[in-house]
Amino acid sequence: MRSILQKKGLRFIFAANVISMIGSGMNSAAVAWYILQATHSEIALGTFAVVQTLPAILLLPFTGVIIDREDRRRLVMVLDAARAVVIAAVAVLAFEGKAKVWELYAMNMLVAAGFWMFWPTITALIQEMTPDDEFIHANTFLLAGVQGGWLIAGALVGFVYNKIGLGGVLLLDVGSYVLSFVCYFAVRKGRHVVPRPAELHADIVAAEGAVQKFFRELRDGIHFLRGHREIVLLGVSWALFLSAMMTGVVVTPPLSDNVYHKGAVGYGWLNGGWGVGAFLSAFYAPMFIKKFGARRSIAISLGVLACLMTSAPIMPVLALAVVVYALMGSGRGITGVAMNTSMMVQIPQHFMGRVQNTFYFAGTLLQVLQSYLVGAVAERNLIAGFSVIGFVYAIGFVTATWPVRIHHPVELTQAE
C-alpha cells in the first residue's frame, strides 16, 4: 500500500480530493440546511436532490467520449475552476442577504454538471496512473481522501454555519477548489491521453467527420457492454447504490430537525458520523475485499445498508442515530472501493469513461424518481421515507448476488 504514496502524481490527487471534499461537504450540508429552514419542506429538499441530476441526464450520455479522448488531468482542472466561479457568484449574493432558493437550485445544478463529469474522470485518471495490482489500494486511498474531507466537513459544518452563515461556507468551498486546482496542476506535466487500439482502418478513420467519429465512439462503448453481462450487473448495482446514497440528503436534515430537534448541529453530527465510518473503512476495506471477494463484498455492504437505513429514524436518541450513520458510512466505503476496483479490473482504460458514464446516467435517472418519491413520502412519514431508500439498497443487494459468470479481466485487444 505504501508504494501508492511513493507516486508523486497520486499523492497530489489524493490531497486534492481531501481538500475539495471539505469544501464540497460543507457546501452541500449548508445549502440543504438553508433550504429546509427557508421552506420547511422535505419536497423542497427532494427538488434540491433532483436538480443535481438534471445536468447528468443531459450530459452523461456524451461526456464519456470526451473523458476517453482528452487529457483527464486537464479536464479535472477545468471542472474545478468552473465550479469555483459559479459558487463564488452565489457566495456574494449570500453575503449580501440576497440569495434565493431558486438561485441555490441553479448553483447546485451547475456545480452538479461538473460533479457528474468529475467523478468518472478522476476514476479513469487513477486507473490510468495505477499499476494493475494496486487498484484496491488506490481506490482505498481515494476513498480515504474523499471521506476524510467529508468527515472534517461533517464535524465542522453545523458549528461553522451558525458562525459565518451560508455565504462564509460557500466562500470556503471556493478556496478548496482553488487549492485542489493547484494540486492537479502538480500531478504531471504536458498533455497525456490514453492510447487505444486501432478501431478502424486508417482510410475509414480519415473519411469520418468529427460528429461521425464522436457517435461511433459512443456506439463502441454500448457494444462493449452488450458483450459483458457481468459488467452490466455491476453497473446496475452501482446505479442503485448511487441513487440511494444521493437521496439521503432528503431525509437527513428533517431527521435532525423534526425528530431529535438538534438543528444544524445535529445535522453536522449525522454527517460527521457518516464521514467517520467511511473514513475508517479505508483501513479495513482491502482486507474485507480480499477475504470475501469484490462482488460478495458489494452484496454484503448493500444488504447491511438496507437494514441500517430502515432502522436509522427509529433510534431513540441522536447519539445512536450517529452510530447508525457511522455504520452506513462504513458500508458505503466498502461498496465504493469494491465497485471501483471491479470496474478498473474489468474495463479497458480506453472504455472507462464511456462505461462509467452509462452507469452514472442510470443512477441519476433513478435518483430523479427516487428523490421526489422520498420527499413526498417523508413529508407525510419520515420513517417511510427512510424505508424507501432502504428498499433501493435491498434491490442492489439482489443484483449483486444474481448468478453470473465472471470472466477474467478484460484485456486491451485489437478486436475491441
BELPE-V317989 format. One record per residue. N is the residue number from 1. D_LAST is the distance of its C-alpha to the last C-alpha in whole Angstrom. Layout:
<<N & D_LAST> <N & D_LAST>>
This chain:
<<1 & 32> <2 & 34> <3 & 31> <4 & 30> <5 & 33> <6 & 33> <7 & 30> <8 & 32> <9 & 29> <10 & 28> <11 & 32> <12 & 32> <13 & 30> <14 & 31> <15 & 35> <16 & 34> <17 & 33> <18 & 36> <19 & 38> <20 & 36> <21 & 36> <22 & 40> <23 & 40> <24 & 38> <25 & 39> <26 & 43> <27 & 42> <28 & 40> <29 & 43> <30 & 46> <31 & 45> <32 & 44> <33 & 48> <34 & 49> <35 & 48> <36 & 49> <37 & 53> <38 & 53> <39 & 52> <40 & 53> <41 & 50> <42 & 47> <43 & 46> <44 & 46> <45 & 44> <46 & 41> <47 & 41> <48 & 40> <49 & 37> <50 & 36> <51 & 36> <52 & 34> <53 & 31> <54 & 32> <55 & 30> <56 & 27> <57 & 27> <58 & 27> <59 & 25> <60 & 22> <61 & 20> <62 & 20> <63 & 20> <64 & 17> <65 & 15> <66 & 18> <67 & 18> <68 & 14> <69 & 16> <70 & 19> <71 & 21> <72 & 21> <73 & 25> <74 & 26> <75 & 25> <76 & 27> <77 & 30> <78 & 30> <79 & 30> <80 & 33> <81 & 35> <82 & 35> <83 & 35> <84 & 38> <85 & 40> <86 & 40> <87 & 41> <88 & 44> <89 & 45> <90 & 46> <91 & 47> <92 & 50> <93 & 51> <94 & 51> <95 & 53> <96 & 55> <97 & 55> <98 & 54> <99 & 50> <100 & 50> <101 & 48> <102 & 46> <103 & 45> <104 & 44> <105 & 41> <106 & 40> <107 & 40> <108 & 38> <109 & 36> <110 & 35> <111 & 34> <112 & 32> <113 & 30> <114 & 29> <115 & 29> <116 & 26> <117 & 24> <118 & 26> <119 & 24> <120 & 21> <121 & 21> <122 & 23> <123 & 21> <124 & 18> <125 & 20> <126 & 22> <127 & 18> <128 & 18> <129 & 21> <130 & 22> <131 & 21> <132 & 19> <133 & 23> <134 & 24> <135 & 22> <136 & 25> <137 & 28> <138 & 26> <139 & 26> <140 & 29> <141 & 31> <142 & 29> <143 & 31> <144 & 34> <145 & 34> <146 & 33> <147 & 36> <148 & 38> <149 & 38> <150 & 39> <151 & 41> <152 & 43> <153 & 43> <154 & 44> <155 & 47> <156 & 48> <157 & 47> <158 & 50> <159 & 53> <160 & 51> <161 & 51> <162 & 55> <163 & 56> <164 & 54> <165 & 53> <166 & 49> <167 & 50> <168 & 50> <169 & 47> <170 & 45> <171 & 46> <172 & 45> <173 & 41> <174 & 42> <175 & 43> <176 & 40> <177 & 37> <178 & 39> <179 & 39> <180 & 35> <181 & 34> <182 & 36> <183 & 34> <184 & 31> <185 & 32> <186 & 33> <187 & 30> <188 & 29> <189 & 30> <190 & 28> <191 & 25> <192 & 21> <193 & 18> <194 & 15> <195 & 13> <196 & 9> <197 & 7> <198 & 9> <199 & 7> <200 & 10> <201 & 13> <202 & 16> <203 & 18> <204 & 16> <205 & 16> <206 & 19> <207 & 20> <208 & 19> <209 & 21> <210 & 21> <211 & 21> <212 & 18> <213 & 16> <214 & 17> <215 & 16> <216 & 13> <217 & 11> <218 & 13> <219 & 12> <220 & 8> <221 & 10> <222 & 12> <223 & 9> <224 & 8> <225 & 11> <226 & 12> <227 & 11> <228 & 12> <229 & 16> <230 & 17> <231 & 15> <232 & 17> <233 & 20> <234 & 20> <235 & 20> <236 & 23> <237 & 25> <238 & 24> <239 & 25> <240 & 28> <241 & 29> <242 & 28> <243 & 31> <244 & 33> <245 & 33> <246 & 34> <247 & 36> <248 & 39> <249 & 40> <250 & 42> <251 & 44> <252 & 45> <253 & 47> <254 & 49> <255 & 49> <256 & 51> <257 & 53> <258 & 54> <259 & 54> <260 & 55> <261 & 57> <262 & 55> <263 & 54> <264 & 52> <265 & 52> <266 & 51> <267 & 48> <268 & 48> <269 & 48> <270 & 46> <271 & 43> <272 & 44> <273 & 44> <274 & 41> <275 & 40> <276 & 42> <277 & 40> <278 & 36> <279 & 37> <280 & 39> <281 & 36> <282 & 34> <283 & 37> <284 & 36> <285 & 32> <286 & 31> <287 & 33> <288 & 33> <289 & 29> <290 & 30> <291 & 32> <292 & 31> <293 & 27> <294 & 25> <295 & 25> <296 & 28> <297 & 29> <298 & 28> <299 & 30> <300 & 33> <301 & 33> <302 & 32> <303 & 35> <304 & 38> <305 & 37> <306 & 38> <307 & 41> <308 & 42> <309 & 41> <310 & 43> <311 & 46> <312 & 46> <313 & 49> <314 & 51> <315 & 52> <316 & 55> <317 & 55> <318 & 53> <319 & 53> <320 & 51> <321 & 49> <322 & 47> <323 & 47> <324 & 45> <325 & 43> <326 & 42> <327 & 41> <328 & 39> <329 & 37> <330 & 37> <331 & 35> <332 & 33> <333 & 32> <334 & 31> <335 & 29> <336 & 27> <337 & 27> <338 & 25> <339 & 23> <340 & 22> <341 & 21> <342 & 19> <343 & 17> <344 & 16> <345 & 16> <346 & 13> <347 & 11> <348 & 9> <349 & 12> <350 & 10> <351 & 9> <352 & 13> <353 & 15> <354 & 14> <355 & 14> <356 & 17> <357 & 19> <358 & 18> <359 & 20> <360 & 22> <361 & 23> <362 & 24> <363 & 26> <364 & 28> <365 & 29> <366 & 30> <367 & 32> <368 & 34> <369 & 35> <370 & 36> <371 & 38> <372 & 40> <373 & 41> <374 & 41> <375 & 44> <376 & 46> <377 & 46> <378 & 47> <379 & 49> <380 & 51> <381 & 50> <382 & 49> <383 & 48> <384 & 46> <385 & 44> <386 & 43> <387 & 43> <388 & 40> <389 & 38> <390 & 38> <391 & 37> <392 & 34> <393 & 33> <394 & 35> <395 & 32> <396 & 29> <397 & 31> <398 & 30> <399 & 27> <400 & 26> <401 & 28> <402 & 27> <403 & 26> <404 & 22> <405 & 20> <406 & 19> <407 & 16> <408 & 15> <409 & 14> <410 & 10> <411 & 9> <412 & 7> <413 & 6> <414 & 5> <415 & 4> <416 & 0>>
